[in-house]
Amino acid sequence: MAASPPLAPEQGGPLYFVLCDFGPKIGRAYVETDPEAADRETVLNLLMRGEYTGPVQVLEVDLAAGTSKDVYSEFAEEILQRRSLDDLPPDVAMLVSLRAALRL
């Protein structure tokens, strides 16, 4: 009998999943994510470009360590810092969402 493939991808680092609020009709859901594009830098860049609708949480899952945590506030701080360093124009919807995460 052949061995079955692992249920979880074997990856060296943590994976990041974004929970979005799609409004009252659809509600909240984690966005479908390709494991190859679920690294920290890719998710940060997608958030900065406004690729997610109503992000409310970024979940970091480290399979090797067996841990998970919400890193949305950490991501919000980094995105705001990068935008100010790069002198990028504000994306109002994104800034409102990030400031809510930071409780500003």
C-alpha positions in Angstrom: 0.0 0.0 0.0 1.4 3.4 -1.0 1.9 6.0 1.7 -0.6 8.9 1.5 0.7 12.4 1.1 0.8 14.7 4.2 -2.4 16.7 4.9 -0.4 19.8 5.7 2.2 21.2 3.4 5.8 20.7 4.5 7.2 24.3 4.7 10.1 25.8 6.4 8.4 28.9 7.8 5.1 30.1 9.0 2.1 30.5 6.7 -0.2 33.5 6.8 -4.0 33.5 6.3 -6.1 36.7 5.9 -9.6 36.8 7.4 -11.8 39.3 5.4 -15.2 40.8 6.2 -17.2 40.7 3.0 -20.2 42.4 4.5 -23.5 41.3 6.1 -24.7 39.0 3.2 -21.5 37.0 2.8 -19.9 37.5 6.2 -16.3 36.7 7.2 -14.1 34.1 5.6 -10.4 33.3 5.2 -9.2 34.1 1.7 -8.2 31.1 -0.4 -4.4 31.0 -0.3 -1.8 29.2 -2.3 0.8 27.8 0.2 3.6 29.0 -2.1 2.2 32.6 -1.7 1.4 32.5 2.0 4.7 33.8 3.2 5.0 37.0 5.3 6.4 39.3 2.5 3.8 38.2 -0.1 0.9 38.8 2.3 2.3 42.1 3.4 2.6 43.2 -0.2 -0.9 42.0 -1.1 -2.3 44.0 1.9 -0.3 47.1 0.9 -1.8 46.9 -2.6 -5.3 46.6 -1.3 -5.8 43.0 -2.7 -8.0 42.0 0.2 -11.5 43.1 0.8 -12.1 44.2 4.4 -9.2 42.4 6.1 -9.8 42.0 9.9 -7.2 39.5 10.9 -3.9 38.0 9.7 -3.3 34.6 11.2 0.2 33.2 11.4 0.4 29.4 11.5 3.8 27.8 12.2 3.3 24.1 11.5 6.8 23.1 12.7 6.4 24.9 16.0 2.7 23.9 16.4 1.7 27.6 17.1 -0.7 30.2 15.7 -1.3 33.8 16.5 -3.0 36.9 15.2 -0.4 39.2 13.7 -2.7 41.9 12.1 -1.5 44.7 14.4 2.1 43.8 13.7 1.4 43.8 10.0 -0.5 47.1 10.3 2.4 48.8 12.0 4.8 47.6 9.3 2.6 48.6 6.4 2.1 52.1 7.8 5.8 52.4 8.3 6.6 51.2 4.8 4.1 53.5 3.2 5.5 56.5 5.1 9.1 55.6 4.1 8.2 55.1 0.5 6.1 58.3 0.5 3.2 56.4 -1.0 -0.2 58.1 -1.3 -2.7 57.0 1.3 -5.3 54.3 0.4 -8.1 55.6 2.7 -10.0 52.2 3.1 -6.8 50.4 3.9 -5.6 53.1 6.4 -9.0 53.0 8.2 -8.7 49.2 8.5 -5.1 49.3 9.7 -5.7 52.1 12.2 -8.7 50.1 13.6 -6.3 47.2 14.0 -3.9 49.4 15.9 -6.8 51.2 17.8 -5.6 54.6 16.7 
